[in-house]
């Protein structure tokens, strides 16, 4: 990977993962249309940081790993 000539394979791209901390904005231009993509941390303590990203939103895309589609976020149990 440190080789300047390294080119990742399709498998490398599919298996890579990086934890999102905060908000990461990516701008894509496709056919003269600009798309602003926000990658936001999904951890509970990160959510308060990205709620403002939904102002003037026209579409939302949720992405989840196939290996994690059926997992739930642990919630603290209420004390009785």
N, C-alpha and C positions, 0 to 999 in steps of 0.2 A: 504493500500500500504506500510505502514511502517513496517508491520509485516514481520519478516524474513521468514516466511513460505508462504508468499503471492506468488501466481502464477497467472500471468495475463491470462485472458480468451481470446479466439479468438476475441471476440468483443472488448476487451480492446486494443489488438494489432492493430486491424483495425481502431479504432477510435483515436489512439494516433497521435500526431503531435508535431514536434519540429521544430522551425525555424532554418534553416541552416545559420550560419554566418561563412564566410570564407570557407575553404575546409576541409571536413572530409573524411579521407581515411579509407576504410575497406578492409582487405585482406581475401579472402575466398579460401579454397582449396577444390576442388571437383574432385574426381577420379584422384588424383595426378596432377591436373592442378591448377595453381594459378591464381586467378582473383583479380585484383585491382579495387575496386569500389570507385569512388570519388563522394561524395555528395557535390554539390556546391550550394552556394546561388544564387538564380535566380533573386534577386533584381538588378535593373539596376546598382547601385553603387557597387555591388559585382562582376560584370562580369569581370572587368579588372583584378581581382585577380586570376581567374581560367582559363583564355585563354591558359596558358602554359600547362595545364593538357591534352590538345589535342595532344601534341607531341607524335608520335608513337602509336596512338590509332588505334585499330583494330575493335572496335564496340562502338556504342553509343546507350544508352537506355534512352528514355525520359519517365518520370513517372509524371502523373498528377492525382489529385483527380477527381473522377467522378463528384463531385459537382462543379468543377471549370474548366472543359474541354473547355467550351465555353467563358470563360472570356478573356479579352484582357488586355494587359499592357497599362495603361494610358500614353499617349504621350502628351507632351506640344504642344499646337497649335501654329503654326508660326504666328508671328504678321504681320499684313498687312499694 
